[in-house]
């Protein structure tokens, strides 16, 4: 689920969002899987003594899941 972030083409994102809005669980899962690398990349930028990487990744995934 995690890895280097490689964005999808804009047209594919729009299609997945439309399908997810219509209740397609596969589309929702694809959005989440595709953006896992983005969550990790952003979390790495905020690591500090007060904020551990794994905590930030969990928070990022919670935000992603709520958004989807």
Secondary structure, 3 states (H helix, E strand, C coil): CCCCCCCCCHHHHHHHHHHHHCCCHHHHHHHHHHHHHHHHHHHHHCCECCECHHHHHHHHHHHHHHHC
